[in-house]
Amino acid sequence: MQSLVRNSLCVLLSAASMAMTAPSAVAGEAPRVRYQEIPDGAYSVVAQVRAKPGKEDALRAATLPLIELVRGDPKNLVYFLQEDRAKPGHFIFYEVFASQADFDAHNAMPYVKDWFAKLPELADGGVEVMRMAVLGKRQK
C-alpha cells in the first residue's frame, strides 16, 4: 500500500506541475492548481476502491462524474481520480481541502452520498482511506 501511494503521489505531483504550465485545452476547464493557496497542514486524502469482478465499467461510469462535481466544489483545492492501467477497476483518489471540516462538508454532499450508496453493488470491499496533512510552508 505504501509503495502504491508513494507512486500515486509522484504521478499526481508531476501531473499537477504540468497542469500549471500547460495551456488550457478545454474551454471551461477548472482553474489550475495554485500551490500558494494550499495552506500548510491542509487536509488531504488518498483513497482507493476496487471494482468487483465484472463491475469495472459500472464502477468507472459511477465514478467519472465525481471529477467535475468535486472540482466544482469551491472548498476543494485539488482532486485527481486515477485508474490503474494494469488493473482496470482499481481507482485511486487524491483530494485536498483546507480543513477537515471542508472535507466533511464535501462528504455530506448528496452526490458523494449517492456514490457511496452504489459501492456495495460495485466495489470489492469499501473505500480504503489515508487521511494526510499537506506539508510545506508557502513561499512568497
N, C-alpha and C positions, 0 to 999 in steps of 0.2 A: 504494500500500500504506500509506504514512504517513497519508494522509487517511482511509482506511478504518479504520485502527487508532485514529486520533485520534477519529473519530466514534463508534466502538465503545466507547472508554473513556468518553466523555461520557455515552453511554446507560447504561453499566454503573454509573457513579458516581451518576447520577440514580436508577436502579433500586435501588441499594443504600441510598441515602438514604431513599427512600420505604419500603423494606422495614423500615428501622429504626424508623419511626414508625407504620406501618400495623398494625392488629391482625391477628393470625393468622387466615386464612380457612380453613385446613385443619388438622384435628387431626393431631398427629404431625409437623408441619412442622419442618424443620431449624431450629436456633437462628439467630437473626438475626446479621447481620454485626456484629461488635464491633470497631470500628476500633482501640480502645485495646489490643486483644490482638494486633494485627498489628505485628510488630517492624520497626523501621527496617531497610531492606535486605532485607526478606522477598523470597523468590524467587517471581516471578510469570511467567506465560506467557500470551502472546496468540498464538493459533494459528488457522489456517483450513484448511478442507478443502472441496473442491468435488466434487459427485457427477458421475459420468459421465452423459452424456445418457441419459435414461430410467431412471436408477437413483436419482433424487431420493428417492422414497418408501422405497426399500430402505435407503439410507444413513440417512435420518431414523429409520427403525424400529430400525436397529442402534445409533444414537447416543443416542436418547432415554433408554434405561435408564441411561446413564452419569450422568445428573443425580442420581438417588437414590444410586447407588453411590459416586460421588465425594464428594458432600456428606455421606455417612455415614462417610467416612474421617476418623478423629479428627485426622489430620495436615493435612487440607485446611482452609484458613481461609476461602476464597471460591471459588465455582465458578459460572460462568454459561455456558450454552450458548445461542447465538443463531442465528437463521436470517435471511438477507437476504430482506426482503419482496419486493424487486424481482427476485430471482434465487433461486427455491426450489432447495434443494440446496446452497447456499453457506452453510457453517456457520462461526461464529467462536466460539472458546472463550476464556474468561478464567478463569485459575486462580491462586490464591495459596497458597503453602506457606511455612512459617517458614524453610526452608532448601532448598538444592539436594538434600541427602540425603533430605529428606522427599519432594520431587518425584520423585527417582529411585526411592524405595521405592514410590511411587504407580504409576509406570510399570512396575514389576515385578509388579504385581498381576495375577492371571490374567484378570480381566475387561478390563483395559486391553490385555493381550497379545492376547486374543481379538478385541477391536475392531480393533486394528491388523492382525490376520491377515485381516480381511474387506475391508480397504481396496483391495487390488489389483483385486478384482472390482467394487467400488462407487465408488471415488474416481478422479477425473481427476488423476493425479499423487499425490504424497504429501501429508503434512501440512506446511504452512509454519509455522514456529515462530519467534517472537521471544521471547528469554529476557530478562526485565526484572528490575530491582531496584525495590522499592517505596520511595519517598522520603517523608520527613516524620517528624519526631520525634513520639512520643506526647505528648499533653498530659494532665497530671494534673488 
